[in-house]
Each structure stands twice: as C-alpha cells, then as structure tokens.
Amino acid sequence: MTQQNLYLGIDCGTQGTKAIVLDASSGKVLGLGAASHTLISGANGRREQHTQEWLDAFTEATHRALQQAGVDGQDILAIGVSGQQHGLVLLDDQGQVLRPAKLWCDTETAPENDRLLQHLGGESGSLERLGVAIAPGYTVSKLLWTREQHPEVFARIAHILLPHDYLNYWLTGRACAEYGDASGTGYFNVRTREWDLALLRHIDPDGRLEAALPELIEANQPVGTLLPAIAERLGINPNARVSSGGGDNMMGAIGTGNIAPGVITMSLGSSGTVYAFADQANVSPQASVATFCSSSGGWLPLICTMNLTNATGVIRELFDLDLAAFNGLVAQSPIGADGVSMLPFLNGERVPALPHATGSLHGLTMTNLTRANLCRAVVEGTTFGLRYGLDLLRQTGLQSQSIRLIGGGSKSPVWRQMVADIMNTEVVCTEQSEAAALGAAIQAAWCQSGESLAQLCQRCVSVDAASRTLPDAGSVSAYQQAYERYQQHVASL
C-alpha cells in the first residue's frame, strides 16, 4: 500500500464553506464536506456576513470531509484556504472582529468608490497606477465607507484582512496576505506587487490603515502552523502547516490546472468568471479586465459577470421548474430562442460595464412568448456576457486551446454545448467541480512537500473525458448571429 500524503483544502464562499481531503500521492480526493452561510442584505446594496459563521462552517465542513474520507485528522500534513475575494474583515488589537464582513457583492460603497476613482483620475488613471480599475466590490471603498459611516470602528482598526487572510489568522495567529487575493483590494499595484501606501494615506492621513496592512508572502510559503486550540477543535494534527492560500479565482486556477498559458477556466456559478494564466502583466486598456496576480507566480487576467445561475434561477422559480425540466425546455427552443433576447442584468452588470442596468426582454411576439424560449433566452443571455468578456481577454493576446468549465452550470450538457458553440472552443469539465477547494489543497501540498506545482497539478487535476464537448460548425454561425443581436441590444443601453 502506498503512503498517503493527506492535505485539507477549504473554500469559504458566499453561500457556504467546502472542505476536501486530498491524497497528493494518488491525486485522489478522498472526502468532501460542506456547510452553509447566511447573508445580511439591505435594500441599499448591503451584503455582509458574520465571520463567526465562517468559523463554524469551516469546522463542520472539515469534520464531514474527514469522516467521508475515513481518515484520521492527525494525518493531515497541511491546510490551504481559498476565500471569496474583495471582502473586508477588520480586527482590533486583541484580534477581535470589529463588525460584520463586507462582501464582494456589496454595492453600498458605490459612492465612495466613485470618489476614489475620481481621485485616481478615472478608470484610465486607476489602470495606469494600480493595473486594475477599482470597482464598487473592491476592498478599498469599504475602508473609506467605514471611516465615514463608522468612525468609532475605524479608530480601533489594527488589522485589515481579506476573508481568506482572516481564516489564516484564525488558524495560526499570524496576519499576512499573498499577491493574488491582494490584487483585488484596490490598494495594491499588480505590476510591482506592492501595497499602494499613498492611496491608503489619502483615505487616512493618520497612517492607521498603513500600519494595519498584513505582510505579503509568496504563494508557496507557509503562514505558520495551527494554534493548538484550533487543531483540537478541527480534530487535526497540531503540526499541520497552513499555506498562503488565496482568492477563490486564484485557487480555482490551480484546481483546474490553469497554471501555464493556453488553458482558460470558466466558472458557471451564481456569478460567472473567465480567467487564464499569463506570465506577464499585460494590463488591458479595458477597465472590465482585472489583471490580478495569480497564486502560482504569474498573473491571472480575469473578467467577472454579476448574473449567471442567479439569473437562470429566477426564471426557474418563476415557472416552478426543477433543473431537469428547465434544461429540457432550454433544449426544446431553437438557437436564438425564436428571436427572444434577454439582457439578464438583474444585479446591474460588470461585463459589459453597465452597473446601473436592469434586466430586459426583447423581441417578444404573440407566437414566440413561450416558457421554452424564455428559459433558453436567459441561458443564452448570461453566456453571451461570458463571450463578451472572453473577447476582451483575447484582445490582450490570450490564446485559448480549451476551456475548463467549473461551477454548478457546468453539470448541464445543454449548457456545455452552448458554451462550446458560443465561444467556438472545445470545452471540458474537470473531475473535481470544487476547483477552489482542490486548488487550496494542491497549494498546501506545494508548500509542504517542495514538489513542483506543475507535477502536483498533473497528478491531482483530471478532466472528465465524458464531458468533452466540441463546437458544432452550424451552431457556431447561428449563435454568432444571436450574439450580434445581443450586442446591438447592449449598445442601445
């Protein structure tokens, strides 16, 4: 029997926390666990979470994953943590959380973001200075908002952390950050890989924010080992190392083997993301392209759409359909949905850049207004948004031989074929759909074992051959026409 090398990968997302146990010797995932989070929502765009829920879900998901794997937690060698990007966790000098975490999907700080953007000289000034155009979801506007709305909280800030940094702090007692997740703060320069201290001084001339910054470490460096009380709570080896971890997109890249040019990862989750590895910081002049650093030593140009399975879910609920019935109706409707177009911008939209847009239906007639056409129109509309983003990425010189599809939507064969046809690129799913948790476990192995990341990805990331989907030439041209119609509707907004 071969020696097992066991690693724990954690992904703390908006909806819940996932845990996986990976045997890096065989490359197999032995166990999976999950636990959910709740959201604090306000009509003004507030989206927050209590960090205690993350700690409880982390513990529960870990116990479930270990139980399913049938392994002893004392054999876990290292842990890697993936977290939702852009969130803000504020701690006082005792390490206590000062207020609920503001999340990536929070738009309450849009006015503060506008003022900061103006200070930077607009989107072009922000791109020139930071390499990214700050958007309302980024961390930086949350800091200005806190200073103005909660001065008593601001006065006690001792640490400013992202969600995954906070979990690492809880595990080890050490506050640090890595370049990938730091790229999404809006006070980090992605070209030089350094904090932009002057921007923090603009928000807070007293220097409190600057003093509260975590130390930056490389993606293959450990944060430290587990605190004894936490090791006991999780039922894990107290000598287990905690790797640098990273943002969910950076970990998803590792978990899909997207660590060299040529592969594109596309996630069909509640929001949609498309990203690819680059070995240079080729910053796009398009503000919608975020040229983040990767958590594998390069860069990860990325686009994110705000509306994906959340939009298809609304239509499913409207017609009271389960997934199978919904997919059946999508398949019944022809490409282009008989002329029905949906702009699914129910949350506003980031790509195309229409933050104040709402959803709309176009082309309805007495004969084409059917459930099947509406079901297809919402799936096409969300996928056209991803195509729009992929075109922006291709303009930066990215090549795509294949698309690795992850997220809930990837399980639908109808949707996979649609992606292949609309992008005119081969599509394949990875065997492990929890790509961020897998990436975190692989990174933990990289940090602990000293084996190269490429070797680990080759062994631990496998594609599901049965899911391989090739574009159909006839469909490609039919979708191209429907996509051009979509672009015309977008242009009219």
N, C-alpha and C positions, 0 to 999 in steps of 0.2 A: 504493500500500500504506500502511495506517495505521501510525503509530508505535506500537510495542508498549511498554506500561508493565508491566514484569515484577516480580512480588513472590513471595517464598517464604513459605509458611505451614507451620509444623511443629506436629504434635500428638504429644506424648510421653505415652502412656497406660500402663496397667499391662502390657498384653500386648505392646506394641511402639510404634514411632515411625512416623508417617506424614508424608510431605512432599508438598506440592503446589506447582506453579508456576502462578501466576495472571497472566493478561494483563488488567489492570484497564481497558484501553481497550475491549476487546471483551467483557469479562466472562467470558471462557472460561478453563477450567482446561486447561492445555496438557500437563501431565505429572504423574504420581503415582508416588511411591516409598514402599517400606515396609521395615522391618527389625524383628526381634522381640527381646523381652527375656525373661529368665528370672526366676522368683520364688524368694525364700528363704522357705520355710514352716516353721513349728514347730507342734507339737501344741497349744501354749498360745495359739494365735491369732496367732503372729508372722507378719507378712507384710512382707518387706523387699526392697529391690533395691540392687545395686551401681550407683552413679551412673555409673561408667565405661561400663557397658552402654548407658546413655542417650546418652553422647557418641559411642560407636561407631555406635549405631543412627541417631543424628542425621546423622552423616557419610554413612553408607551410603544412608539413605533420600534424602538430598539429592542425592547423585550419581545415584541411579536416577531421581529425578524430573527432574533437568536433562537426563539422557540421553534419557528418554522424550519430554520436551518438545522436544528438538532445539534447545535454546537455549544461548547462551554464558553461563556463570555470572557473567561480568563485566558483564552487562546487568541483573543483579538490583539493584533500587533500594533495597529494604528487606526485612527479615525480621520476621515476627511469630511468637511461640511460645505455644502452648497447652500446659498441663500438667495431669496428674491433680491434683485438689485435695487439700488437707489433709496432704500428705506433709511429712516433716521432713528437711531437709538441714542438717547442722552443719559449719561451716568453722572452721579455726583462723586465727590472724593472718597466716599465709602464704597463705591461700586454699585450703588443702588440706582435703579431706573427712575428717571425723573417724571416721565409722562408716557402715555401710550406711543408706540412707534408709528410715525407717519410713513405710509407705503408708497410704492412706485405709482400706484393708480390714483393717488390723492391729487386732486386739482385745486384744492382750496388755496394753494400758494401761487396760483397763476399770476395775480397782480404783482407779487414780489418778484417772480421770475421775469416779468416784463421789465421791471425797473432794473434788475441786474443785467438783463440783456442790453438794455439801453446804455448802461454804464460801460459794457464791454464793446459798444459800437455795433450793436445789432448782431444778426446771425453770422455775417461775414467776419465781424470783429472777434466774435466768440470762437469761430473756427480757426482764425489766424492765431489767436492767443492760446487757446486750450487744445485745439484739434477736434473739438466737438462743439456743437451748438446747444447750449443749455436749453432744456425743455422743462415745463412745469413739474414733471415727475421726478426730476433730478434732485439730489440731496440739498444742493446749495440754497435754493429758495426756501426750503424748510428751516434753514438756520436763520435767515432774515425774518421769516414769519415768527419764529419762536422769540426772537429778540423783541419784536414789536408787539406781539399778542400776549406773550408770557414772560415779561421781564424778570419776574421773581424766579422762574425756572432757569432762564438764561444765566442769571447771576450765579447759579450753583453748578454750571456745567464743568465737569472735569475730564470727560471723555466723549468724543463724538465718534460713533461707530455705525457701520452698516449692519444689517441683520446677521450676516454670517460672521462678521467680526465679533459681534456681541455673543454669539453662541460659542465661538472660540474662547472668548474672555470667561464665559461661564464655565467652560470645561477646564481651563488652565490657569485663570487668574491673570493672563497677560493680554494687554491691548495692542494688537497690531493689525496690519492690513496688507493685502497684496495688490499688485498692479492692475489686474483685470477688473475686479469689483470697484477699486478706487477710481477707475476711468469713468464710472457713471455718477460720480459725486458732483461734477461741475466745478470743483476746486482742485483739479488735478490736470497736469499737462501730459497728454498721451504721447507726445513726441519725445519729451525729455524724461518722462516717467518720474515727475516730481510734483509735490503739492504746490499749488499757486498761493503762496502765503499772502501776496499783496491783495488778492481778491478777498481773503478772509479778513485782512486788516481793514478793507473797505467796509465790510459788514460790521466789524467790531474793532475799532481803533485801539481798544484796551488790550488786545492780544490774547484774550481768554480762549478764543477758538483755536488760535495757532498752538497754544500750549496744550490744548485738548486733543490734538491730532495723534492718531496711532502711528507707531513706527512701521515703515514699509519693509516687507520681506519678500524674497523670491518665491516663486510658486512651488519649488521643490524643497523649501526649507520648513522645518517644523516650528510650530508656535511654542510647543512645550509638551509636557506630559500631563496626564489627567490629575486634577486635585483629588485627594483620597476620598473625600465625601461624595464627589460626583461619580467616581469609579464605582463606589459601593452602591449608589442609587441606580446606576445603569447596569450593574452586575457585570462589570468589565474589568479586565486586567489593569491594575493601577499604574503599570509601567507603559501602557499604550501611549504612543505618540499621537499628537494632533497635528495634521499637516496644515499648510497655509489656507487650504480651502479656496473658495472663490464665489463669484456670482453664478446664478443658475445657468446663464448662457455660456459662460466660460467652462463650467463643469460639463454642460451638455455637449460642448465641442469635444472635450476629452472622451466623454462617454459614447460618442458616435465616431471616434477615430478621426476627428476633423482637426488634425494637428500638423498638416502639410498642405500646400496649395493643391487645388483640384476637386476637393470634396466640398459640397455645400450642405449645411444642415438646415432643415426647415421644420419648425415646430408648429403643429396644429393644435394649440391649446386654447384656453379662453381668449388669449391674445395670440397673434401669430408672429413668429420671428424667423428671420432668414439670416444666416451668418456663415462666414468662411474664413479660413486661416490665411493670413498674409505675412510675409517675412519683412515687410517694410511698412512704415506708417504712411501709406498713400491716402492722405486726407481728401475726401471728396469735397468739391465745392457745394454739393447739395447738403443742405442742413439736415435732411432726413436721415442721412447715413451717419451712424455713430461709429467712428473708428476707435473702438475700445482696444486696450491691450488684451491679449489672451492670457490664460493662466498656464501657458505652455511655452512661454518665452518669446512669443511673437505678437501679432496684432489680430484683431477679430472684427473686421468691419461688419456692421450689423444694422438691419432695419427691423422695426417693430410696428406691427399694426395693432390697433386697440380693439378691433372687432373680429372675432373668429367664431369659436364654438359658443361664445356667449350670444352671438347674433343668431346662429343656427338654432341654438337652444330656445330662444324666444319664439321662433316660428314653430318649433316642435311643440312648445307649451300651448301656443295659440290654437293649434289643431289637435292637441291632446294625443300626440303620436309617440310611440316608443322609437328607439333608434332604428330597429329593423324596418318598421313601417315608413319612417321618414326616408331612409335610404332607398326603399322600394319606390316611393313617389318620385324621388330625385331621378332614379333610373328610368321612370316612365316618360319623363319630359325630355324633349329633344335638346341638343346643344343650342344655347341661346335662349332657352326657355320660351320658345314661341314668341319672341320679341319682348318678353318681360325682363326688365333690368331692375336690380335692386342696388342702391348705394347704401351699404349696411352700416352707416356711420352713427350707430346708436349711442356710442360713447364719445362723440366727436371723433377725430381721426388724426393719427400722427403721420402715416404714409398712406395715401397722399396727405400733405400737410394742411389739414382742414380742422383745426382744434374746435371750432365753434359749429361745425356742420351737424346736421341731424340726418337720420335715415330717410330714404325716399324710394318710392316705386315709380317706374317709368314704363311707358309703352302698353299700358293696360287697355284692353278692348273687351267687348261683350263676350268674345269667344275664348280669349287666352287667360282670363282670370280664373285659374284653377288652382287647387291645392298643390298639384304636382309642379306646376310652373313656378309657384311662389317658393316651394321647397328648393327647386333647382336654382332659382334666381338668387336665393340667399347664399347658397354654397358657391355658385359662380362669382357672385359679387365679392365675397370675402377672399376667394382665391385670386381674383383679378388684382386685389390690393397687394397680395404677396408677389404677383408677377410685376406690378409697378415697382415694388421695392427691389426685386431681383434685377430688373433692368438698370436701376440706379447703381447696384453693386457691380454689374457687368461693365458699366461705364468707367469704373475705377480700374478696369483691367483684370477683374477676377474671371478665371476660367471655371466652367462647371462641366465636368465629365459625368457627374452623377449627383443626385440629390438624396440625402439620407433623411428619411421622414420619421419624425417622432411626435408624441402628443396624442391625445385621445382621438382626434380626427383621422390619424394615420391608420387606424384599425379598419376603416371603411374602404373596401376595394373600389367602390364607385368614386370616392374622393381621390384615392391614389391615382386612378386612371385620369381623372380630371387634372390633377397636378402635373402628371407626365405630359399631357396634351397641351395644357396652357403654357407650361414652361418649355415645352419641346425638349425635354431632357429625361433620361432614364431615372426612375425613382425606385428606391428600395428601403424597406424598414430595417431597423436594427432589431436583433432578437430581444434585447432588453429595452422596453419602451421607457423605463425610468432612467433616462440617459444622464440626468444631472446627478442622481444618487450614485449611479455606476461610475461616472467621471470622478466624483469625490472619493470613492473607494480606490479607484485606479491611482489617483493623485497621492492618496495615503500610502499606497504600495511603492510609488515612485520615491516618495520622501523617505520611507523606511528602509527599502531594500537596496537602493542605489542602482537598480536595474533601469535601463533607459525607458523613457516614456513610450517611444515607438514600439519597443519589444512588448511592453505591457499591453498597449492598445491592440497590437496584432493578436495577442493571445486572449484578451478579455472582451474585445468588441467583435461580435459576429453579426453578419447580416442574415436576414431571414430570406433565403433564396426563393421561397414560395411567394414572397411579396413583390419580387422584382417586376416592375411594370414599365413597358416601353411605350413611347409616344406613337400614336396611330396617325399616319400622314394625313388622311382625310379629316380626322377630327382636329388636328393641329390647325388647318386652314379655317375650319368652321369656327373654332374658338377665337382665332385671330380676329375674325370679323366681329364677334361678340365683344371681344376685348376693346376693339377700336370704338365700338358704340359706348362702352363703359367710359373710355377716356373722354369722349365728347360730352357725356353727362357730367363727368368730374370737372371738365373745363368750364362748363356753364355755371358751376358753383363759384 
